[in-house]
Amino acid sequence: MPRATTLPSQTIASGPGHLHAIKPVGAVCHGSTYDAEACSAARKNQYSSVWRSANPAAVEWPNWEAWPEQGQSCYIDTEKSTPCGQGRVSLYSLQAQSPEDIQAGVRFAHKHNLRVAIRNTGHDFAGRSVAPESLQINTHLMTDKKVHKKFKPAGCNGTDEGLAVTVGAGVQLYDMYKWLGEHDVMVVGGSSHGVGITGGYIQGGGHSMLSAIGGMGSDNALEFTVVTADGRHVVANSYQNTDLFWALRGGGGGTWGVVTSVTVRAFKDPPMVTFSLTGGAPFGNESYWEAVERFHAFLPEFNDAGGNMYYWLMPDLKDPGLGHVSVITASGGFGNQSSKAAIDKLIKPLVKELSEITGTPFNYTSILSPKSAITYAETNKAPDKAGQRVILGSRIVTRDFLKSSEGPGKVTAALRSMRTYHGESVEGQNAIQGLVVAGPAVRANADKVDSALHPIWRKALLHIVLARGWDADATVAVQQEVQRNLTEVEVPILKSLEPGEGGGAYLNEADGYEENFQDSFWGSNYPRLYELKQKLDPENLFIVRRGVGSEDWDAEGLCRK
């Protein structure tokens, strides 16, 4: 595939409006492009998701800005004398402000056979927002929002879908929740400040702290507007462009076109009971792992009652105040729940058991919030922590497995075998994260929603995530060893819990080098997705790492195999 580097300057000059050449955000800290004032500002802001999402040359995790296989990186926090390479950062960015801008960009890329990268915030753990030597289409400025009291999809001649909201491609969660709170409505969305709802989030499935009562984010998508690979701006819903609509609901971001807006089902903003619990044991105390097993045995009952939560296991935590300890900490909520007493009655017996098992008291608090949107906005008010070199590995665990007599023990044994890391640049490497982000409504939608979402979600209870990383000055060999250990050692341990067709992974929070990604991310839906990719994008204009059809290309989507 021709590179953007081969385009004559007059071709770029004659291209669509809002087209700009871009350099890595770290360029101001290196070599001939060094600018002391700009570098100081970059170093001050490099860990802010707000700063990164607003800059088309940045992504949330800068290891994806680098291209280590080609020896190219341009980190903000390395020495001035370190060479600055373009890496995977696009050479040109189209700052789209309308669907027409995007159409012009797609046609330009199609005409010149350019690699395309679609970006809103750069919040992608597998590097799907970047591509080396490419043209970037940046949707970050498209932030229109609208509430519909009675939404009727285009082409529908029947009953309307009721309350819904339409948001542009650049709308981020914190801004959306503030706006929803003003209108007394809520939607199923993620727990983050800067994630964009229309991009990889909803196109990859989209889990939520409201999934137990509202389903997956993609379950609630009613309509997309999309610029397709041939440059058309189309509507995709249950009545027109139905194949595209099916693929957009779970088939992965950056693959099917440039989404300009999405309309999602909404509901009157409900009350919510939120909670947190924390406790543990001295490091090396066997009772900690007994508590971890009991905690996992409780999760089916918790989720069946409508609860969702995030939790972290820190078996080897060295804290100045606590000393060397092993910790369990969790926070979550129950959507559409107004009885704090009912939730306390459910969770307090677990808190008592964990305290008795470890011999140390677990702390528990709960709060009744009258409105979910306001709670979400307040919880996610601070910018997300970004700017670290991060890779993830993950696996979904089913409800049936955790309800089995051996399930909690096997999960605990698998997690216990994971190594914990200290002293490196990635926050959270000494923790294992669990997300209880499915539940009754997700399971019920198996018979109501036909979409590309991996069928494993209809059986899911738990999503386990491992975070790994390295320092800015790590050699390529060190980076490759961390990656190899995650892909070939740690993730397979999680896969062994439910091998074969029994498991899967959440494609938005998974290994960017996932082996057999087709089955891990989409299961039995993959053959149809691959067929649709050839039909809807026959020239593969939209190719992303570990996305549908990417197996036909090299790792960077530049050369066909």
VMD Tcl script that draws the C-alpha trace (Angstrom):
set ca {
  {0.00 0.00 0.00}
  {1.43 3.45 -0.89}
  {2.61 5.48 2.07}
  {1.56 9.06 2.77}
  {5.30 9.84 2.59}
  {5.19 9.26 -1.16}
  {2.55 11.92 -1.83}
  {3.80 15.09 -3.57}
  {3.30 18.27 -1.55}
  {0.98 19.66 -4.20}
  {-1.26 16.61 -3.77}
  {-1.53 17.26 -0.05}
  {-2.16 20.96 -0.69}
  {-5.02 20.07 -3.02}
  {-6.52 17.64 -0.50}
  {-9.57 18.17 1.70}
  {-9.83 21.11 4.09}
  {-8.67 20.81 7.70}
  {-5.80 18.54 6.58}
  {-2.61 19.10 8.57}
  {0.81 17.47 8.83}
  {1.49 16.22 12.36}
  {4.56 15.25 14.36}
  {4.67 13.13 17.53}
  {3.82 15.13 20.65}
  {7.30 14.38 21.96}
  {9.00 16.07 19.00}
  {9.20 19.36 20.92}
  {11.49 17.63 23.43}
  {14.06 16.32 20.95}
  {16.66 17.29 18.37}
  {16.17 20.13 15.91}
  {12.48 20.49 16.85}
  {13.28 21.07 20.54}
  {11.27 23.89 22.11}
  {11.95 24.39 25.81}
  {8.62 26.03 26.62}
  {6.56 23.57 24.58}
  {8.50 20.62 26.00}
  {7.88 21.82 29.55}
  {4.15 22.04 28.81}
  {4.15 18.56 27.25}
  {5.93 17.07 30.27}
  {3.46 18.77 32.59}
  {0.43 17.44 30.70}
  {1.62 14.08 29.40}
  {-0.38 12.06 31.94}
  {-3.67 13.89 31.28}
  {-6.23 12.15 29.09}
  {-7.80 15.54 28.31}
  {-4.54 16.89 26.90}
  {-3.82 13.72 24.98}
  {-7.30 13.30 23.50}
  {-7.27 16.90 22.23}
  {-3.95 16.40 20.43}
  {-4.27 14.44 17.15}
  {-0.62 13.35 17.38}
  {-1.16 11.62 20.73}
  {-2.91 8.52 21.99}
  {-3.65 7.63 25.60}
  {-0.84 5.05 25.89}
  {2.29 6.26 24.06}
  {3.77 2.82 23.47}
  {1.33 2.73 20.53}
  {2.78 5.99 19.20}
  {6.12 4.21 18.90}
  {7.08 1.64 16.25}
  {9.74 -0.39 18.04}
  {10.16 -2.92 15.24}
  {11.48 -0.04 13.12}
  {13.40 1.57 15.97}
  {11.12 4.61 16.00}
  {9.87 6.36 19.12}
  {9.50 9.92 20.35}
  {8.63 9.81 24.02}
  {8.19 13.06 25.92}
  {10.13 11.77 28.93}
  {13.38 10.62 27.28}
  {16.59 12.63 26.89}
  {16.73 15.53 24.42}
  {19.47 13.75 22.48}
  {17.29 10.68 21.88}
  {16.32 10.53 18.18}
  {12.67 11.32 17.47}
  {10.96 9.03 14.97}
  {7.43 9.35 13.58}
  {6.59 5.83 14.77}
  {2.97 4.81 14.30}
  {1.74 8.42 14.46}
  {-0.08 9.36 11.25}
  {1.71 11.77 8.93}
  {-1.41 13.79 8.25}
  {-4.57 14.44 10.24}
  {-7.92 15.51 8.86}
  {-9.61 17.51 11.63}
  {-13.18 16.64 10.65}
  {-15.94 19.02 11.66}
  {-18.74 17.53 9.56}
  {-19.69 14.35 7.69}
  {-18.75 16.16 4.49}
  {-15.19 16.61 5.76}
  {-14.99 12.89 6.44}
  {-16.39 12.03 3.02}
  {-13.71 14.20 1.42}
  {-11.04 12.49 3.52}
  {-12.24 8.99 2.68}
  {-12.38 9.79 -1.03}
  {-8.90 11.31 -0.88}
  {-7.53 8.21 0.86}
  {-9.34 5.95 -1.60}
  {-8.03 7.87 -4.61}
  {-4.43 7.70 -3.41}
  {-4.72 4.23 -1.83}
  {-3.67 5.48 1.59}
  {-3.67 3.66 4.90}
  {-6.37 5.26 7.09}
  {-6.48 5.59 10.89}
  {-9.72 6.69 12.59}
  {-9.28 8.58 15.84}
  {-11.45 10.40 18.37}
  {-9.65 10.27 21.73}
  {-6.89 7.71 21.18}
  {-8.26 5.63 24.08}
  {-7.47 2.19 22.69}
  {-5.39 -0.46 24.43}
  {-4.51 -2.26 21.18}
  {-3.31 0.68 19.11}
  {-6.26 0.80 16.74}
  {-6.27 4.62 16.67}
  {-2.87 4.80 14.98}
  {-1.19 3.45 11.86}
  {2.28 4.26 10.53}
  {2.61 6.43 7.41}
  {-1.14 6.97 7.29}
  {-3.85 9.57 6.90}
  {-5.72 10.11 10.17}
  {-9.40 11.01 10.20}
  {-9.95 12.71 13.55}
  {-13.58 13.01 14.71}
  {-12.80 14.70 18.04}
  {-14.46 18.01 17.14}
  {-17.87 16.52 16.27}
  {-19.71 17.00 19.57}
  {-23.38 17.59 18.74}
  {-25.92 16.10 21.18}
  {-29.71 15.74 21.04}
  {-32.45 14.18 23.19}
  {-35.40 12.48 21.45}
  {-38.55 11.91 23.48}
  {-39.86 9.53 20.84}
  {-37.16 8.33 18.48}
  {-38.18 6.66 15.24}
  {-35.30 5.16 13.22}
  {-35.05 6.09 9.56}
  {-37.19 3.72 7.50}
  {-39.37 2.68 10.45}
  {-43.09 2.77 9.71}
  {-44.13 1.32 13.04}
  {-43.90 2.23 16.70}
  {-41.16 4.59 17.86}
  {-38.36 3.43 20.17}
  {-39.21 5.91 22.91}
  {-36.60 7.98 24.74}
  {-33.20 8.15 23.01}
  {-30.18 10.40 22.58}
  {-28.03 11.11 19.54}
  {-24.38 12.04 20.07}
  {-21.69 13.02 17.60}
  {-18.51 11.09 17.02}
  {-16.42 13.31 19.29}
  {-18.60 13.22 22.41}
  {-16.80 11.90 25.49}
  {-18.38 10.25 28.51}
  {-17.83 12.91 31.17}
  {-19.32 15.65 29.00}
  {-22.16 13.34 28.03}
  {-23.04 12.46 31.63}
  {-23.09 16.13 32.65}
  {-25.41 16.88 29.74}
  {-27.63 13.85 30.45}
  {-27.99 14.96 34.07}
  {-29.30 18.32 32.89}
  {-32.01 16.49 30.91}
  {-32.82 13.92 33.64}
  {-32.01 10.99 31.35}
  {-29.35 8.26 31.38}
  {-27.85 5.72 28.99}
  {-25.72 2.61 29.32}
  {-22.13 3.88 29.16}
  {-18.66 3.30 30.48}
  {-16.90 4.53 33.61}
  {-14.34 6.99 32.29}
  {-13.78 10.68 31.77}
  {-12.46 10.61 28.24}
  {-13.78 7.55 26.40}
  {-15.76 8.44 23.29}
  {-19.08 6.63 23.20}
  {-19.53 6.37 19.42}
  {-16.19 4.81 18.52}
  {-14.51 1.67 19.78}
  {-16.57 1.68 22.96}
  {-19.99 0.93 21.49}
  {-18.65 -0.71 18.32}
  {-16.65 -3.12 20.47}
  {-19.60 -4.03 22.70}
  {-19.27 -1.52 25.51}
  {-19.58 -2.83 29.07}
  {-20.99 -0.66 31.83}
  {-21.71 -0.39 35.53}
  {-25.34 -0.41 34.38}
  {-25.06 -3.53 32.20}
  {-26.82 -5.74 34.75}
  {-30.00 -3.69 34.29}
  {-29.48 -2.22 30.81}
  {-27.42 -4.65 28.76}
  {-24.27 -3.90 26.79}
  {-23.69 -0.52 25.20}
  {-24.04 -2.06 21.74}
  {-27.36 -3.66 22.73}
  {-28.74 -0.14 23.10}
  {-27.56 1.28 19.77}
  {-30.62 2.16 17.67}
  {-29.00 3.88 14.71}
  {-25.62 4.92 13.32}
  {-24.70 7.46 10.69}
  {-21.54 6.33 8.91}
  {-19.22 7.33 6.10}
  {-18.50 4.06 4.31}
  {-15.41 3.00 2.39}
  {-16.89 4.26 -0.89}
  {-17.41 7.74 0.58}
  {-21.17 7.60 1.08}
  {-22.79 8.98 4.24}
  {-25.43 6.41 5.19}
  {-27.82 5.51 7.97}
  {-27.54 2.02 9.47}
  {-30.31 0.61 11.66}
  {-32.76 -2.28 11.81}
  {-34.52 -1.04 8.67}
  {-31.75 -0.08 6.26}
  {-28.14 -1.10 5.78}
  {-28.92 -3.89 8.21}
  {-25.70 -5.84 7.60}
  {-23.66 -2.76 8.47}
  {-25.82 -2.16 11.54}
  {-25.25 -5.75 12.69}
  {-21.48 -5.38 12.26}
  {-21.27 -2.00 14.00}
  {-22.84 -3.42 17.15}
  {-19.86 -5.40 18.42}
  {-17.77 -5.93 15.28}
  {-15.01 -3.59 16.41}
  {-14.14 0.07 15.92}
  {-12.26 1.50 12.95}
  {-13.28 -1.38 10.70}
  {-16.64 -0.65 9.06}
  {-16.49 3.05 8.28}
  {-16.19 6.37 10.05}
  {-19.14 6.71 12.42}
  {-20.36 10.30 12.55}
  {-23.08 9.79 15.17}
  {-24.91 7.13 17.13}
  {-28.39 7.13 18.60}
  {-28.79 5.04 21.73}
  {-31.73 4.02 23.86}
  {-32.15 6.21 26.94}
  {-34.25 6.05 30.09}
  {-35.32 8.38 32.86}
  {-32.32 8.90 35.11}
  {-32.68 6.24 37.85}
  {-31.44 6.15 41.44}
  {-28.36 4.12 42.22}
  {-26.78 2.60 45.31}
  {-23.00 2.65 45.15}
  {-20.59 0.92 47.53}
  {-16.96 0.27 48.27}
  {-15.13 -2.32 50.35}
  {-11.47 -2.74 51.20}
  {-9.48 -5.12 53.34}
  {-6.81 -7.77 53.32}
  {-4.11 -9.53 55.29}
  {-0.39 -9.31 56.00}
  {1.70 -10.38 53.01}
  {2.26 -14.13 52.89}
  {-0.79 -14.97 54.99}
  {-2.64 -17.91 53.41}
  {-5.94 -16.51 54.63}
  {-5.75 -13.84 51.93}
  {-6.26 -16.39 49.17}
  {-9.06 -18.05 51.13}
  {-10.74 -14.63 51.20}
  {-10.16 -14.19 47.46}
  {-11.86 -17.53 46.77}
  {-14.82 -16.63 48.97}
  {-15.08 -13.25 47.26}
  {-15.31 -14.91 43.83}
  {-17.89 -17.41 45.08}
  {-20.08 -14.43 46.06}
  {-20.02 -12.81 42.60}
  {-22.87 -14.80 40.97}
  {-25.28 -13.85 43.77}
  {-24.11 -10.25 43.61}
  {-24.52 -9.97 39.84}
  {-27.87 -11.78 39.78}
  {-29.14 -9.13 42.20}
  {-28.33 -6.42 39.64}
  {-24.87 -5.43 40.85}
  {-21.87 -4.43 38.78}
  {-18.40 -3.66 40.14}
  {-14.72 -3.23 39.53}
  {-12.30 -4.88 41.95}
  {-8.56 -5.08 42.34}
  {-6.46 -7.80 43.92}
  {-3.09 -6.59 45.18}
  {-1.43 -9.66 46.69}
  {2.00 -8.03 47.00}
  {1.46 -4.38 47.94}
  {4.22 -2.38 49.61}
  {2.58 0.69 51.11}
  {4.34 3.28 53.32}
  {1.37 3.38 55.67}
  {0.22 -0.24 55.60}
  {3.52 -2.03 55.19}
  {3.79 -5.22 53.14}
  {0.22 -6.42 52.68}
  {-2.21 -8.29 50.44}
  {-5.34 -6.31 49.60}
  {-8.81 -6.74 48.09}
  {-10.58 -3.53 47.13}
  {-13.84 -3.13 45.23}
  {-16.29 -0.44 44.19}
  {-19.54 -0.75 42.31}
  {-23.21 -0.07 42.18}
  {-26.76 -1.21 41.65}
  {-28.63 0.74 39.00}
  {-32.31 1.57 39.37}
  {-32.04 0.75 43.08}
  {-33.38 3.04 45.81}
  {-32.96 0.76 48.83}
  {-29.61 1.14 50.52}
  {-30.79 -1.27 53.19}
  {-31.36 -4.03 50.62}
  {-27.83 -3.68 49.28}
  {-26.32 -3.61 52.76}
  {-28.23 -6.78 53.58}
  {-26.70 -8.45 50.53}
  {-23.08 -7.34 50.97}
  {-22.51 -7.01 54.73}
  {-22.52 -10.79 55.36}
  {-19.68 -11.09 52.82}
  {-17.78 -8.29 54.56}
  {-18.17 -10.13 57.87}
  {-16.94 -13.41 56.35}
  {-13.89 -11.80 54.75}
  {-13.00 -10.12 58.03}
  {-13.28 -13.42 59.89}
  {-11.24 -15.33 57.31}
  {-8.33 -12.85 57.34}
  {-8.58 -11.82 60.98}
  {-8.53 -8.16 59.93}
  {-11.57 -5.89 59.51}
  {-12.80 -5.06 56.02}
  {-14.16 -1.54 55.55}
  {-17.52 -1.16 53.78}
  {-19.55 1.92 52.86}
  {-22.65 2.44 50.73}
  {-24.43 5.53 49.42}
  {-27.84 6.10 47.86}
  {-27.62 8.48 44.91}
  {-30.95 9.77 43.60}
  {-29.62 10.22 40.06}
  {-27.18 8.00 38.13}
  {-26.02 10.54 35.53}
  {-24.94 13.03 38.18}
  {-23.17 10.25 40.08}
  {-21.35 9.15 36.92}
  {-20.34 12.73 36.13}
  {-18.97 13.31 39.62}
  {-17.20 9.94 39.74}
  {-15.51 10.56 36.37}
  {-14.89 14.29 36.78}
  {-11.11 14.00 36.97}
  {-9.24 13.28 33.72}
  {-8.25 9.66 33.22}
  {-4.66 8.73 34.03}
  {-2.87 8.31 30.72}
  {0.63 8.66 29.29}
  {2.02 5.35 30.51}
  {3.30 2.53 28.32}
  {0.55 -0.06 28.79}
  {-0.45 -3.38 27.27}
  {-3.32 -5.53 28.49}
  {-4.27 -9.17 28.53}
  {-7.73 -10.37 29.50}
  {-10.31 -13.13 29.56}
  {-14.05 -13.44 30.19}
  {-15.26 -15.95 32.78}
  {-18.83 -17.25 32.58}
  {-21.46 -17.25 35.28}
  {-21.86 -21.03 35.04}
  {-18.14 -21.52 35.68}
  {-18.12 -19.29 38.76}
  {-21.27 -20.95 40.10}
  {-19.72 -24.40 39.81}
  {-18.24 -25.98 42.91}
  {-14.69 -25.78 41.55}
  {-14.94 -22.47 39.69}
  {-14.00 -19.96 42.43}
  {-11.06 -22.11 43.49}
  {-9.75 -22.47 39.94}
  {-10.04 -18.73 39.30}
  {-8.20 -18.03 42.55}
  {-5.43 -20.52 41.70}
  {-4.99 -18.95 38.26}
  {-4.77 -15.44 39.68}
  {-2.40 -16.58 42.41}
  {-0.01 -17.86 39.77}
  {0.29 -14.41 38.18}
  {3.47 -12.50 38.84}
  {3.20 -8.99 40.27}
  {5.51 -6.21 39.16}
  {7.09 -3.31 41.04}
  {9.15 -0.26 40.21}
  {8.11 0.12 36.59}
  {6.25 2.97 34.96}
  {2.82 1.38 34.72}
  {0.47 2.05 37.58}
  {-1.55 -1.05 38.47}
  {1.01 -3.68 37.49}
  {0.98 -4.96 41.05}
  {-2.79 -5.49 40.78}
  {-5.13 -7.86 38.99}
  {-8.36 -6.21 37.95}
  {-11.74 -7.90 37.79}
  {-14.80 -6.32 36.23}
  {-18.29 -7.64 36.93}
  {-19.87 -5.85 33.99}
  {-22.47 -8.19 32.54}
  {-25.54 -9.62 34.23}
  {-29.26 -10.35 33.91}
  {-30.06 -7.82 31.18}
  {-27.06 -8.86 29.08}
  {-28.15 -12.50 29.30}
  {-31.78 -11.66 28.52}
  {-30.73 -9.79 25.37}
  {-29.48 -13.04 23.85}
  {-33.04 -13.57 22.62}
  {-33.73 -9.91 21.84}
  {-30.63 -8.49 20.13}
  {-29.00 -9.88 16.99}
  {-25.55 -8.32 16.69}
  {-21.86 -9.03 16.14}
  {-21.15 -9.04 19.88}
  {-19.25 -12.14 20.98}
  {-21.89 -14.64 22.20}
  {-19.77 -15.26 25.31}
  {-21.11 -12.00 26.75}
  {-24.56 -13.58 27.06}
  {-23.05 -16.07 29.51}
  {-20.47 -13.77 31.10}
  {-20.05 -12.74 34.70}
  {-16.43 -11.66 35.06}
  {-13.86 -9.90 32.87}
  {-10.29 -10.33 34.23}
  {-7.63 -7.83 33.12}
  {-3.84 -7.85 33.47}
  {-1.85 -4.63 32.84}
  {1.81 -4.73 31.89}
  {4.32 -2.16 30.65}
  {7.85 -0.79 30.62}
  {9.88 2.36 31.18}
  {10.47 4.93 28.44}
  {14.12 3.89 28.01}
  {13.42 0.14 27.85}
  {15.16 -1.64 25.00}
  {13.16 -3.30 22.24}
  {14.27 -6.65 23.66}
  {12.80 -5.80 27.07}
  {9.54 -4.63 25.49}
  {9.27 -7.80 23.44}
  {9.92 -9.97 26.48}
  {7.15 -8.26 28.48}
  {4.81 -8.70 25.52}
  {5.82 -12.31 24.95}
  {5.29 -13.21 28.59}
  {1.82 -11.67 28.55}
  {0.76 -13.27 25.26}
  {2.39 -16.67 25.64}
  {2.38 -17.27 29.40}
  {-0.08 -15.17 31.40}
  {-3.07 -14.92 29.06}
  {-2.96 -18.69 28.35}
  {-3.32 -19.28 32.11}
  {-6.60 -17.35 31.98}
  {-7.65 -19.15 28.80}
  {-7.12 -22.51 30.50}
  {-10.02 -21.80 32.88}
  {-12.55 -22.35 30.08}
  {-10.62 -23.62 27.06}
  {-11.85 -24.04 23.50}
  {-15.24 -22.59 22.67}
  {-16.00 -21.94 26.32}
  {-14.24 -18.60 26.57}
  {-13.50 -15.30 24.94}
  {-12.07 -11.84 25.56}
  {-13.39 -8.28 25.46}
  {-11.77 -6.86 22.34}
  {-11.53 -3.30 23.73}
  {-9.47 -4.38 26.74}
  {-7.37 -7.23 25.42}
  {-3.92 -8.13 24.14}
  {-2.92 -6.21 21.00}
  {-1.05 -9.37 19.98}
  {-3.89 -11.76 20.90}
  {-3.40 -15.19 19.36}
  {-6.43 -16.55 17.48}
  {-8.08 -13.17 17.95}
  {-10.94 -14.12 15.64}
  {-12.29 -16.66 18.11}
  {-11.27 -14.73 21.24}
  {-13.03 -11.51 20.18}
  {-16.00 -12.76 18.15}
  {-16.43 -16.52 18.49}
  {-19.02 -17.99 16.15}
  {-19.81 -14.55 14.69}
  {-16.44 -14.24 12.97}
  {-17.19 -16.04 9.67}
  {-20.11 -13.69 8.98}
  {-18.05 -10.66 9.99}
  {-15.23 -11.63 7.63}
  {-17.70 -12.13 4.78}
  {-19.28 -8.73 5.46}
  {-15.85 -7.09 5.54}
  {-15.22 -8.24 1.97}
  {-18.67 -7.02 0.92}
  {-18.71 -3.63 2.67}
  {-15.02 -2.72 2.32}
  {-13.67 -4.85 -0.54}
  {-10.42 -2.89 -0.83}
  {-9.83 -2.98 2.94}
  {-9.56 0.78 3.36}
  {-10.30 0.37 7.08}
  {-7.91 -2.11 8.70}
  {-6.98 -2.07 12.38}
  {-4.76 -4.21 14.58}
  {-6.50 -7.49 15.44}
  {-9.63 -6.28 13.66}
  {-11.87 -8.14 11.22}
  {-9.88 -8.90 8.06}
  {-6.54 -7.86 9.54}
  {-5.20 -11.39 9.17}
  {-4.85 -10.66 5.44}
  {-2.32 -7.91 6.17}
  {0.97 -7.44 8.00}
  {0.90 -6.29 11.62}
  {0.69 -2.59 10.68}
  {-1.85 -2.96 7.87}
  {0.57 -1.68 5.24}
  {1.20 -4.76 3.10}
  {-1.10 -7.59 2.07}
  {0.20 -11.03 2.85}
}
mol new
graphics top color blue
foreach p $ca { graphics top sphere $p radius 0.5 }
foreach p [lrange $ca 0 end-1] q [lrange $ca 1 end] { graphics top cylinder $p $q radius 0.2 }
display resetview
